[in-house]
């Protein structure tokens, strides 16, 4: 069983951390990390969620701007996230 990602709940401020399901609501989590997360949150997101889920969310999202989507596609496909 996977442990939960170390993503600060300040990114999900309107949700109750005691009842929020990080797996069921993965699109919300991914959107927030893409919009407001730093490099550490991006790394946690990539470790926890599959690249396919992240890419699916980028294409699905009406919340993300086209600029954010373009940046996310570029960044997800780069090696930057995997450099220590």
Secondary structure as the mmCIF struct_conf table of DSSP 4:
data_model
#
loop_
_struct_conf.conf_type_id
_struct_conf.id
_struct_conf.beg_label_comp_id
_struct_conf.beg_label_asym_id
_struct_conf.beg_label_seq_id
_struct_conf.end_label_comp_id
_struct_conf.end_label_asym_id
_struct_conf.end_label_seq_id
HELX_LH_PP_P HELX_LH_PP_P1 UNK A 2 UNK A 5
HELX_RH_3T_P HELX_RH_3T_P1 UNK A 9 UNK A 12
TURN_TY1_P TURN_TY1_P1 UNK A 13 UNK A 14
BEND BEND1 UNK A 15 UNK A 15
TURN_TY1_P TURN_TY1_P2 UNK A 17 UNK A 19
TURN_TY1_P TURN_TY1_P3 UNK A 22 UNK A 25
HELX_RH_AL_P HELX_RH_AL_P1 UNK A 26 UNK A 36
HELX_RH_AL_P HELX_RH_AL_P2 UNK A 39 UNK A 48
BEND BEND2 UNK A 49 UNK A 49
HELX_RH_AL_P HELX_RH_AL_P3 UNK A 51 UNK A 60
BEND BEND3 UNK A 62 UNK A 64
HELX_RH_AL_P HELX_RH_AL_P4 UNK A 66 UNK A 76
TURN_TY1_P TURN_TY1_P4 UNK A 77 UNK A 77
BEND BEND4 UNK A 78 UNK A 79
HELX_RH_3T_P HELX_RH_3T_P2 UNK A 80 UNK A 82
#
